[in-house]
């Protein structure tokens, strides 16, 4: 087959050469680039060396602040200038002295109102005292000696004196009353978590109202008494024992049993409070040998004693007496 005349075979020697070859320079051979190879062991060694090299230097990458990054005015220098200022030192000393004085005043006033030693006295009980006290609350009619013994102008601890008031039984009775109330509401298909809070808050509010009312009555009537506000809380808290027992009796049997147990404990508690408080509230004596304040003391005793059955019925009847719609 004939090849066209326009086509001419190109010789190998006529191919385009590099400029360097045209100028008579020998051709340069291109060497492949070698990439560095790192293994895990080398990288760990290098990181360890860098860490040891910068260990202890307060730079921003290794756990500190280097003021060279932020210029001459770093926070450390500003703090040092503030501490060197005499007015700043005086202000700091004055503020610390005021804080110390305020703390001392608060501690003194708190110690006067409620000291730890006074509170510990009301919880100094044992198992024998708790058993005897519960028996005295339910059956106070056979008890004859209602006086409280004293030791160097201080009352004897409740574990050694059954007539002394305590806060252990009222606190435990209050918690048990809340739990039993929740159980009773559960048997009536009325239990909700909010009901426990409602019962607890209502009982606490009434207890606070009793404390304020009786303390104010003692002050207004000008009655000479050694009763303290913790004693009032203890005497008013004994009603939770009868409320708990009456609710348990009612949920296990019937409402008739609930009323019978509640009535019995109301009578027992009124008798107990009348005999106990009569010893502690002393009528005022005058020069002619007569006493004043006897009627006022009697009115106060009757008010405190008769208020407990009313509150027992008010707080427990809303739980026990329920009619389905």
Beta strands, then each sheet from edge to edge (+ up, - down):
strand 1: 150-151
strand 2: 154-155
strand 3: 224-225
strand 4: 281-282
strand 5: 284-285
strand 6: 291-292
sheet 1: 1+ 2-
sheet 2: 3+ 4-
sheet 3: 5+ 6-
end
